Amino acid sequence: MTPHFSLAELIDSNTATRLGIDNTPTPEALANLEILAHGLEAVRAKLYSNSMRISSGYRCLKLNRKLRSKDTSYHLKGLAADFNCQGFGTVPEIMKALAESSIEFDQLILEFNSWIHIGFAQAGEKPRRQMLVIDKSGAKVYN
């Protein structure tokens, strides 16, 4: 899809494989995965081109529900990924760098101090640049 992010990487799911769930993206999600891959390239560049480990990208509805995620998740649309970038720094350092960047993300979430969730707006929609922190106590606006 892009120099550093393949379709296989963005749809890979150990959970789907283990449970025998077909996680093939819909045509709409496939188009959105292009937006996601290009957005992730901008993130990678901001993180000094350090490699990123994508732990979750596209999820079909069945997989998303098995993971107990909301039906409104941008993972279902192919517009979100959860990742880490150990070569850059800690998860809070990644969050800070992206929050202060000009990257046009729709949503940026620091989740349980363990990974970053980033979502991008669909083509033609304006990114909200919403930033949150989720921990055991729930979700809070990122400052």
HELIX and SHEET records of a PDB file:
HELIX    1   1 LEU A    7  ILE A   11  1                                   5    
HELIX    2   2 ASN A   14  LEU A   19  1                                   6    
HELIX    3   3 PRO A   27  LYS A   46  1                                  20    
HELIX    4   4 LEU A   61  LYS A   66  1                                   6    
HELIX    5   5 VAL A   91  ALA A   99  1                                   9    
SHEET    1   A 6 ARG A  53  SER A  56  0                                        
SHEET    2   A 6 ALA A  80  ASN A  84 -1                                        
SHEET    3   A 6 TRP A 115  GLY A 119 -1                                        
SHEET    4   A 6 GLN A 107  GLU A 111 -1                                        
SHEET    5   A 6 GLN A 130  ASP A 135  1                                        
SHEET    6   A 6 GLY A 138  VAL A 141 -1                                        
END                                                                             
